């Protein structure tokens, strides 16, 4: 049973002290130690439409935190801790947010989400909030932002995969974490410069992800795709349909088709055919079975069709392989 922390429980100690993107310039550091765990937040508002917050927490038991948003903004969010599971309270969809992933998107006033955190697992997030018009100014000349398909879309939020957090971003995030805790005015200028550098790096890093037209695959997606591959191998004579395979692998059909090719370099049925033919080739080279038997073992009922696609794959017919093997035996 997970502990539930409502937004009301956290409002007085956290939310009232945090600023919105269009708030005045200023810093705030918040530390909480309660019976549910420990939370540390460093918060900074630039005064010109950008805010930054780091959120570090450790919960003493499995915990669900209710998050309420009371303003419209765009955002960049970085997860540098453990995997977090986010759920939109309006449409009940759950999203897995893996470590070392940067997300971007828009959220609107009234959005409520639930984040699930495991017991004694370090939570470490960085959040950059923007005035909507300002973020659009930053990205208006970046065509890749216009082509992004939402990773997650709720009634009052849209989340996109931005990029895997690279070495440059990690360095900047660490600098922000250290500097945001300091009170010196010169350090505040340094903090602002690092924040702007991180924004620049993150806005431009989305380019490299979208050039290959790849989709974001979480660790759970990858596990599901490997499960799909295993199911295909175990059922080569009677493979499931794409719909059945998606259901058995616990992944949606779009991610199955797109993600399978991205992960394994071939389509679902392209992989199946390649696996079947490679297995048939080994069987024929062993010289223990005939062509019809090899064809049936790997799931082809028509031996002539099998021979045709076999030649397309290897440039040699099954019969020629059998002849070569006989020659090796008797020559």
PAKOLRO-50672 format. One record per residue (C-alpha): residue in three letters; x, y, z. Coordinates in steps of 0.1 Angstrom, whole numbers, plus 5000, padded with zeros to 4 digits. Layout:
<sites>
<site resn="ALA" c1="X" c2="Y" c3="Z"/>
...
</sites>
This chain:
<sites>
<site resn="UNK" c1="5000" c2="5000" c3="5000"/>
<site resn="UNK" c1="5015" c2="5034" c3="4989"/>
<site resn="UNK" c1="5013" c2="5065" c3="5010"/>
<site resn="UNK" c1="4994" c2="5093" c3="4993"/>
<site resn="UNK" c1="5006" c2="5130" c3="4996"/>
<site resn="UNK" c1="4979" c2="5154" c3="4984"/>
<site resn="UNK" c1="4988" c2="5188" c3="4970"/>
<site resn="UNK" c1="4971" c2="5204" c3="5001"/>
<site resn="UNK" c1="4996" c2="5186" c3="5023"/>
<site resn="UNK" c1="5025" c2="5201" c3="5004"/>
<site resn="UNK" c1="5010" c2="5235" c3="4995"/>
<site resn="UNK" c1="5019" c2="5254" c3="5027"/>
<site resn="UNK" c1="5055" c2="5242" c3="5028"/>
<site resn="UNK" c1="5064" c2="5241" c3="4991"/>
<site resn="UNK" c1="5041" c2="5256" c3="4965"/>
<site resn="UNK" c1="5035" c2="5290" c3="4982"/>
<site resn="UNK" c1="5072" c2="5296" c3="4982"/>
<site resn="UNK" c1="5078" c2="5288" c3="4946"/>
<site resn="UNK" c1="5075" c2="5314" c3="4918"/>
<site resn="UNK" c1="5059" c2="5313" c3="4884"/>
<site resn="UNK" c1="5077" c2="5321" c3="4851"/>
<site resn="UNK" c1="5066" c2="5357" c3="4851"/>
<site resn="UNK" c1="5074" c2="5363" c3="4888"/>
<site resn="UNK" c1="5100" c2="5387" c3="4901"/>
<site resn="UNK" c1="5137" c2="5377" c3="4902"/>
<site resn="UNK" c1="5146" c2="5358" c3="4933"/>
<site resn="UNK" c1="5158" c2="5325" c3="4949"/>
<site resn="UNK" c1="5143" c2="5302" c3="4975"/>
<site resn="UNK" c1="5157" c2="5271" c3="4991"/>
<site resn="UNK" c1="5133" c2="5247" c3="5009"/>
<site resn="UNK" c1="5142" c2="5217" c3="5031"/>
<site resn="UNK" c1="5115" c2="5194" c3="5046"/>
<site resn="UNK" c1="5120" c2="5165" c3="5069"/>
<site resn="UNK" c1="5087" c2="5148" c3="5078"/>
<site resn="UNK" c1="5074" c2="5113" c3="5087"/>
<site resn="UNK" c1="5070" c2="5106" c3="5050"/>
<site resn="UNK" c1="5106" c2="5114" c3="5040"/>
<site resn="UNK" c1="5130" c2="5142" c3="5031"/>
<site resn="UNK" c1="5126" c2="5169" c3="5004"/>
<site resn="UNK" c1="5151" c2="5195" c3="4993"/>
<site resn="UNK" c1="5142" c2="5222" c3="4967"/>
<site resn="UNK" c1="5164" c2="5249" c3="4952"/>
<site resn="UNK" c1="5143" c2="5274" c3="4932"/>
<site resn="UNK" c1="5153" c2="5304" c3="4911"/>
<site resn="UNK" c1="5133" c2="5329" c3="4890"/>
<site resn="UNK" c1="5152" c2="5350" c3="4864"/>
<site resn="UNK" c1="5125" c2="5377" c3="4864"/>
<site resn="UNK" c1="5121" c2="5375" c3="4827"/>
<site resn="UNK" c1="5099" c2="5345" c3="4821"/>
<site resn="UNK" c1="5121" c2="5316" c3="4832"/>
<site resn="UNK" c1="5122" c2="5296" c3="4864"/>
<site resn="UNK" c1="5144" c2="5268" c3="4875"/>
<site resn="UNK" c1="5138" c2="5242" c3="4903"/>
<site resn="UNK" c1="5158" c2="5212" c3="4915"/>
<site resn="UNK" c1="5138" c2="5186" c3="4934"/>
<site resn="UNK" c1="5157" c2="5160" c3="4955"/>
<site resn="UNK" c1="5137" c2="5136" c3="4977"/>
<site resn="UNK" c1="5138" c2="5103" c3="4996"/>
<site resn="UNK" c1="5105" c2="5088" c3="5007"/>
<site resn="UNK" c1="5105" c2="5063" c3="5035"/>
<site resn="UNK" c1="5077" c2="5042" c3="5019"/>
<site resn="UNK" c1="5062" c2="5038" c3="4984"/>
<site resn="UNK" c1="5046" c2="5072" c3="4979"/>
<site resn="UNK" c1="5022" c2="5088" c3="4955"/>
<site resn="UNK" c1="5025" c2="5126" c3="4952"/>
<site resn="UNK" c1="4997" c2="5147" c3="4938"/>
<site resn="UNK" c1="5009" c2="5176" c3="4917"/>
<site resn="UNK" c1="4986" c2="5205" c3="4909"/>
<site resn="UNK" c1="4995" c2="5232" c3="4884"/>
<site resn="UNK" c1="4980" c2="5267" c3="4886"/>
<site resn="UNK" c1="4995" c2="5284" c3="4856"/>
<site resn="UNK" c1="5001" c2="5279" c3="4819"/>
<site resn="UNK" c1="5037" c2="5273" c3="4809"/>
<site resn="UNK" c1="5061" c2="5254" c3="4787"/>
<site resn="UNK" c1="5088" c2="5233" c3="4803"/>
<site resn="UNK" c1="5120" c2="5212" c3="4801"/>
<site resn="UNK" c1="5123" c2="5185" c3="4827"/>
<site resn="UNK" c1="5153" c2="5163" c3="4835"/>
<site resn="UNK" c1="5152" c2="5131" c3="4855"/>
<site resn="UNK" c1="5187" c2="5123" c3="4869"/>
<site resn="UNK" c1="5174" c2="5100" c3="4897"/>
<site resn="UNK" c1="5154" c2="5067" c3="4896"/>
<site resn="UNK" c1="5125" c2="5059" c3="4872"/>
<site resn="UNK" c1="5093" c2="5078" c3="4880"/>
<site resn="UNK" c1="5058" c2="5068" c3="4870"/>
<site resn="UNK" c1="5035" c2="5097" c3="4861"/>
<site resn="UNK" c1="4997" c2="5095" c3="4858"/>
<site resn="UNK" c1="4973" c2="5121" c3="4845"/>
<site resn="UNK" c1="4944" c2="5122" c3="4869"/>
<site resn="UNK" c1="4920" c2="5132" c3="4842"/>
<site resn="UNK" c1="4926" c2="5104" c3="4816"/>
<site resn="UNK" c1="4943" c2="5079" c3="4839"/>
<site resn="UNK" c1="4971" c2="5072" c3="4815"/>
<site resn="UNK" c1="5005" c2="5063" c3="4830"/>
<site resn="UNK" c1="5039" c2="5073" c3="4816"/>
<site resn="UNK" c1="5072" c2="5058" c3="4826"/>
<site resn="UNK" c1="5099" c2="5085" c3="4829"/>
<site resn="UNK" c1="5133" c2="5068" c3="4830"/>
<site resn="UNK" c1="5165" c2="5081" c3="4844"/>
<site resn="UNK" c1="5187" c2="5104" c3="4822"/>
<site resn="UNK" c1="5158" c2="5115" c3="4800"/>
<site resn="UNK" c1="5149" c2="5151" c3="4792"/>
<site resn="UNK" c1="5113" c2="5159" c3="4784"/>
<site resn="UNK" c1="5097" c2="5190" c3="4770"/>
<site resn="UNK" c1="5061" c2="5201" c3="4767"/>
<site resn="UNK" c1="5033" c2="5224" c3="4778"/>
<site resn="UNK" c1="5010" c2="5223" c3="4808"/>
<site resn="UNK" c1="4979" c2="5244" c3="4816"/>
<site resn="UNK" c1="4963" c2="5257" c3="4848"/>
<site resn="UNK" c1="4942" c2="5231" c3="4865"/>
<site resn="UNK" c1="4964" c2="5202" c3="4854"/>
<site resn="UNK" c1="4966" c2="5175" c3="4881"/>
<site resn="UNK" c1="4990" c2="5145" c3="4879"/>
<site resn="UNK" c1="5002" c2="5118" c3="4902"/>
<site resn="UNK" c1="5038" c2="5107" c3="4905"/>
<site resn="UNK" c1="5047" c2="5073" c3="4920"/>
<site resn="UNK" c1="5080" c2="5069" c3="4939"/>
<site resn="UNK" c1="5095" c2="5038" c3="4953"/>
<site resn="UNK" c1="5106" c2="5034" c3="4989"/>
<site resn="UNK" c1="5141" c2="5047" c3="4996"/>
<site resn="UNK" c1="5149" c2="5054" c3="4960"/>
<site resn="UNK" c1="5165" c2="5087" c3="4953"/>
<site resn="UNK" c1="5143" c2="5112" c3="4934"/>
<site resn="UNK" c1="5162" c2="5138" c3="4916"/>
<site resn="UNK" c1="5146" c2="5161" c3="4890"/>
<site resn="UNK" c1="5154" c2="5195" c3="4875"/>
<site resn="UNK" c1="5126" c2="5216" c3="4861"/>
<site resn="UNK" c1="5128" c2="5247" c3="4838"/>
<site resn="UNK" c1="5095" c2="5265" c3="4834"/>
<site resn="UNK" c1="5089" c2="5292" c3="4806"/>
<site resn="UNK" c1="5064" c2="5317" c3="4798"/>
<site resn="UNK" c1="5047" c2="5300" c3="4768"/>
<site resn="UNK" c1="5055" c2="5328" c3="4743"/>
<site resn="UNK" c1="5091" c2="5329" c3="4754"/>
<site resn="UNK" c1="5096" c2="5292" c3="4748"/>
<site resn="UNK" c1="5080" c2="5294" c3="4714"/>
<site resn="UNK" c1="5104" c2="5322" c3="4705"/>
<site resn="UNK" c1="5133" c2="5299" c3="4715"/>
<site resn="UNK" c1="5120" c2="5270" c3="4693"/>
<site resn="UNK" c1="5103" c2="5288" c3="4664"/>
<site resn="UNK" c1="5133" c2="5282" c3="4640"/>
<site resn="UNK" c1="5138" c2="5246" c3="4650"/>
<site resn="UNK" c1="5118" c2="5226" c3="4626"/>
<site resn="UNK" c1="5122" c2="5194" c3="4647"/>
<site resn="UNK" c1="5100" c2="5208" c3="4675"/>
<site resn="UNK" c1="5072" c2="5212" c3="4650"/>
<site resn="UNK" c1="5076" c2="5175" c3="4639"/>
<site resn="UNK" c1="5076" c2="5160" c3="4674"/>
<site resn="UNK" c1="5048" c2="5135" c3="4681"/>
<site resn="UNK" c1="5036" c2="5137" c3="4717"/>
<site resn="UNK" c1="5049" c2="5110" c3="4740"/>
<site resn="UNK" c1="5020" c2="5116" c3="4764"/>
<site resn="UNK" c1="4989" c2="5138" c3="4759"/>
<site resn="UNK" c1="4964" c2="5146" c3="4786"/>
<site resn="UNK" c1="4935" c2="5170" c3="4789"/>
<site resn="UNK" c1="4958" c2="5198" c3="4802"/>
<site resn="UNK" c1="4993" c2="5187" c3="4794"/>
<site resn="UNK" c1="5014" c2="5176" c3="4765"/>
<site resn="UNK" c1="5047" c2="5158" c3="4770"/>
<site resn="UNK" c1="5074" c2="5152" c3="4744"/>
<site resn="UNK" c1="5107" c2="5133" c3="4744"/>
<site resn="UNK" c1="5134" c2="5158" c3="4741"/>
<site resn="UNK" c1="5167" c2="5138" c3="4743"/>
<site resn="UNK" c1="5187" c2="5114" c3="4764"/>
<site resn="UNK" c1="5207" c2="5137" c3="4788"/>
<site resn="UNK" c1="5242" c2="5140" c3="4774"/>
<site resn="UNK" c1="5275" c2="5147" c3="4791"/>
<site resn="UNK" c1="5273" c2="5185" c3="4785"/>
<site resn="UNK" c1="5238" c2="5187" c3="4800"/>
<site resn="UNK" c1="5249" c2="5165" c3="4830"/>
<site resn="UNK" c1="5277" c2="5189" c3="4838"/>
<site resn="UNK" c1="5254" c2="5220" c3="4835"/>
<site resn="UNK" c1="5228" c2="5203" c3="4857"/>
<site resn="UNK" c1="5254" c2="5196" c3="4884"/>
<site resn="UNK" c1="5266" c2="5232" c3="4882"/>
<site resn="UNK" c1="5231" c2="5244" c3="4887"/>
<site resn="UNK" c1="5225" c2="5221" c3="4916"/>
<site resn="UNK" c1="5256" c2="5234" c3="4934"/>
<site resn="UNK" c1="5252" c2="5271" c3="4926"/>
<site resn="UNK" c1="5215" c2="5274" c3="4933"/>
<site resn="UNK" c1="5221" c2="5266" c3="4970"/>
<site resn="UNK" c1="5245" c2="5296" c3="4973"/>
<site resn="UNK" c1="5234" c2="5331" c3="4982"/>
<site resn="UNK" c1="5262" c2="5353" c3="4968"/>
<site resn="UNK" c1="5250" c2="5377" c3="4941"/>
<site resn="UNK" c1="5279" c2="5369" c3="4918"/>
<site resn="UNK" c1="5269" c2="5332" c3="4921"/>
<site resn="UNK" c1="5234" c2="5341" c3="4911"/>
<site resn="UNK" c1="5247" c2="5356" c3="4879"/>
<site resn="UNK" c1="5267" c2="5325" c3="4873"/>
<site resn="UNK" c1="5236" c2="5304" c3="4880"/>
<site resn="UNK" c1="5217" c2="5323" c3="4854"/>
<site resn="UNK" c1="5244" c2="5319" c3="4828"/>
<site resn="UNK" c1="5245" c2="5281" c3="4833"/>
<site resn="UNK" c1="5207" c2="5280" c3="4832"/>
<site resn="UNK" c1="5207" c2="5298" c3="4798"/>
<site resn="UNK" c1="5235" c2="5275" c3="4785"/>
<site resn="UNK" c1="5215" c2="5245" c3="4795"/>
<site resn="UNK" c1="5184" c2="5258" c3="4778"/>
<site resn="UNK" c1="5204" c2="5264" c3="4746"/>
<site resn="UNK" c1="5220" c2="5229" c3="4748"/>
<site resn="UNK" c1="5186" c2="5212" c3="4754"/>
<site resn="UNK" c1="5167" c2="5231" c3="4727"/>
<site resn="UNK" c1="5193" c2="5222" c3="4701"/>
<site resn="UNK" c1="5198" c2="5186" c3="4712"/>
<site resn="UNK" c1="5164" c2="5176" c3="4701"/>
<site resn="UNK" c1="5177" c2="5180" c3="4665"/>
<site resn="UNK" c1="5200" c2="5149" c3="4668"/>
<site resn="UNK" c1="5172" c2="5128" c3="4682"/>
<site resn="UNK" c1="5147" c2="5136" c3="4654"/>
<site resn="UNK" c1="5171" c2="5133" c3="4624"/>
<site resn="UNK" c1="5168" c2="5095" c3="4626"/>
<site resn="UNK" c1="5130" c2="5097" c3="4630"/>
<site resn="UNK" c1="5133" c2="5075" c3="4661"/>
<site resn="UNK" c1="5108" c2="5072" c3="4689"/>
<site resn="UNK" c1="5115" c2="5072" c3="4726"/>
<site resn="UNK" c1="5118" c2="5037" c3="4740"/>
<site resn="UNK" c1="5116" c2="5034" c3="4778"/>
<site resn="UNK" c1="5133" c2="5005" c3="4796"/>
<site resn="UNK" c1="5098" c2="4989" c3="4799"/>
<site resn="UNK" c1="5093" c2="4993" c3="4761"/>
<site resn="UNK" c1="5126" c2="4976" c3="4754"/>
<site resn="UNK" c1="5117" c2="4947" c3="4778"/>
<site resn="UNK" c1="5084" c2="4943" c3="4759"/>
<site resn="UNK" c1="5101" c2="4943" c3="4725"/>
<site resn="UNK" c1="5126" c2="4917" c3="4736"/>
<site resn="UNK" c1="5096" c2="4897" c3="4749"/>
<site resn="UNK" c1="5080" c2="4901" c3="4714"/>
<site resn="UNK" c1="5112" c2="4888" c3="4698"/>
<site resn="UNK" c1="5112" c2="4858" c3="4721"/>
<site resn="UNK" c1="5075" c2="4850" c3="4713"/>
<site resn="UNK" c1="5083" c2="4851" c3="4676"/>
<site resn="UNK" c1="5112" c2="4827" c3="4679"/>
<site resn="UNK" c1="5092" c2="4803" c3="4700"/>
<site resn="UNK" c1="5063" c2="4803" c3="4675"/>
<site resn="UNK" c1="5080" c2="4804" c3="4641"/>
<site resn="UNK" c1="5056" c2="4778" c3="4626"/>
<site resn="UNK" c1="5025" c2="4796" c3="4638"/>
<site resn="UNK" c1="5034" c2="4833" c3="4646"/>
<site resn="UNK" c1="5008" c2="4856" c3="4662"/>
<site resn="UNK" c1="4992" c2="4885" c3="4645"/>
<site resn="UNK" c1="5007" c2="4920" c3="4652"/>
<site resn="UNK" c1="4976" c2="4927" c3="4674"/>
<site resn="UNK" c1="4981" c2="4894" c3="4694"/>
<site resn="UNK" c1="5019" c2="4900" c3="4696"/>
<site resn="UNK" c1="5014" c2="4935" c3="4710"/>
<site resn="UNK" c1="4989" c2="4922" c3="4736"/>
<site resn="UNK" c1="5012" c2="4894" c3="4747"/>
<site resn="UNK" c1="5042" c2="4917" c3="4749"/>
<site resn="UNK" c1="5023" c2="4944" c3="4768"/>
<site resn="UNK" c1="5030" c2="4972" c3="4743"/>
<site resn="UNK" c1="5009" c2="4991" c3="4719"/>
<site resn="UNK" c1="5009" c2="4982" c3="4682"/>
<site resn="UNK" c1="5025" c2="5014" c3="4670"/>
<site resn="UNK" c1="5054" c2="5010" c3="4694"/>
<site resn="UNK" c1="5057" c2="4973" c3="4685"/>
<site resn="UNK" c1="5061" c2="4981" c3="4648"/>
<site resn="UNK" c1="5082" c2="5012" c3="4651"/>
<site resn="UNK" c1="5102" c2="5002" c3="4681"/>
<site resn="UNK" c1="5109" c2="4967" c3="4669"/>
<site resn="UNK" c1="5126" c2="4980" c3="4637"/>
<site resn="UNK" c1="5144" c2="5007" c3="4657"/>
<site resn="UNK" c1="5158" c2="4982" c3="4683"/>
<site resn="UNK" c1="5165" c2="4952" c3="4661"/>
<site resn="UNK" c1="5170" c2="4968" c3="4626"/>
<site resn="UNK" c1="5142" c2="4949" c3="4610"/>
<site resn="UNK" c1="5104" c2="4948" c3="4609"/>
<site resn="UNK" c1="5085" c2="4922" c3="4630"/>
<site resn="UNK" c1="5078" c2="4899" c3="4601"/>
<site resn="UNK" c1="5111" c2="4908" c3="4583"/>
<site resn="UNK" c1="5129" c2="4895" c3="4614"/>
<site resn="UNK" c1="5107" c2="4864" c3="4615"/>
<site resn="UNK" c1="5115" c2="4855" c3="4579"/>
<site resn="UNK" c1="5152" c2="4861" c3="4584"/>
<site resn="UNK" c1="5152" c2="4839" c3="4615"/>
<site resn="UNK" c1="5133" c2="4812" c3="4597"/>
<site resn="UNK" c1="5156" c2="4811" c3="4567"/>
<site resn="UNK" c1="5188" c2="4811" c3="4588"/>
<site resn="UNK" c1="5175" c2="4782" c3="4608"/>
<site resn="UNK" c1="5165" c2="4764" c3="4576"/>
<site resn="UNK" c1="5199" c2="4770" c3="4561"/>
<site resn="UNK" c1="5216" c2="4754" c3="4592"/>
<site resn="UNK" c1="5192" c2="4724" c3="4590"/>
<site resn="UNK" c1="5200" c2="4719" c3="4553"/>
<site resn="UNK" c1="5237" c2="4723" c3="4558"/>
<site resn="UNK" c1="5236" c2="4696" c3="4585"/>
<site resn="UNK" c1="5225" c2="4672" c3="4557"/>
<site resn="UNK" c1="5201" c2="4654" c3="4580"/>
<site resn="UNK" c1="5168" c2="4664" c3="4565"/>
<site resn="UNK" c1="5154" c2="4671" c3="4530"/>
<site resn="UNK" c1="5141" c2="4704" c3="4516"/>
<site resn="UNK" c1="5104" c2="4697" c3="4523"/>
<site resn="UNK" c1="5112" c2="4688" c3="4559"/>
<site resn="UNK" c1="5133" c2="4720" c3="4565"/>
<site resn="UNK" c1="5105" c2="4741" c3="4549"/>
<site resn="UNK" c1="5079" c2="4727" c3="4573"/>
<site resn="UNK" c1="5100" c2="4729" c3="4604"/>
<site resn="UNK" c1="5105" c2="4766" c3="4600"/>
<site resn="UNK" c1="5068" c2="4773" c3="4591"/>
<site resn="UNK" c1="5066" c2="4773" c3="4553"/>
<site resn="UNK" c1="5040" c2="4748" c3="4540"/>
<site resn="UNK" c1="5048" c2="4755" c3="4503"/>
<site resn="UNK" c1="5083" c2="4743" c3="4495"/>
<site resn="UNK" c1="5084" c2="4762" c3="4461"/>
<site resn="UNK" c1="5077" c2="4795" c3="4479"/>
<site resn="UNK" c1="5103" c2="4786" c3="4505"/>
<site resn="UNK" c1="5129" c2="4779" c3="4478"/>
<site resn="UNK" c1="5121" c2="4812" c3="4461"/>
<site resn="UNK" c1="5126" c2="4834" c3="4492"/>
<site resn="UNK" c1="5155" c2="4813" c3="4503"/>
<site resn="UNK" c1="5173" c2="4822" c3="4471"/>
<site resn="UNK" c1="5164" c2="4858" c3="4475"/>
<site resn="UNK" c1="5180" c2="4858" c3="4509"/>
<site resn="UNK" c1="5211" c2="4838" c3="4503"/>
<site resn="UNK" c1="5216" c2="4839" c3="4465"/>
<site resn="UNK" c1="5215" c2="4801" c3="4463"/>
<site resn="UNK" c1="5187" c2="4776" c3="4463"/>
<site resn="UNK" c1="5181" c2="4750" c3="4490"/>
<site resn="UNK" c1="5187" c2="4723" c3="4463"/>
<site resn="UNK" c1="5221" c2="4738" c3="4455"/>
<site resn="UNK" c1="5230" c2="4737" c3="4492"/>
<site resn="UNK" c1="5221" c2="4700" c3="4494"/>
<site resn="UNK" c1="5242" c2="4693" c3="4463"/>
<site resn="UNK" c1="5272" c2="4711" c3="4477"/>
<site resn="UNK" c1="5269" c2="4691" c3="4509"/>
<site resn="UNK" c1="5267" c2="4658" c3="4491"/>
<site resn="UNK" c1="5298" c2="4668" c3="4471"/>
<site resn="UNK" c1="5316" c2="4675" c3="4503"/>
<site resn="UNK" c1="5307" c2="4641" c3="4517"/>
<site resn="UNK" c1="5316" c2="4620" c3="4486"/>
<site resn="UNK" c1="5345" c2="4640" c3="4471"/>
</sites>
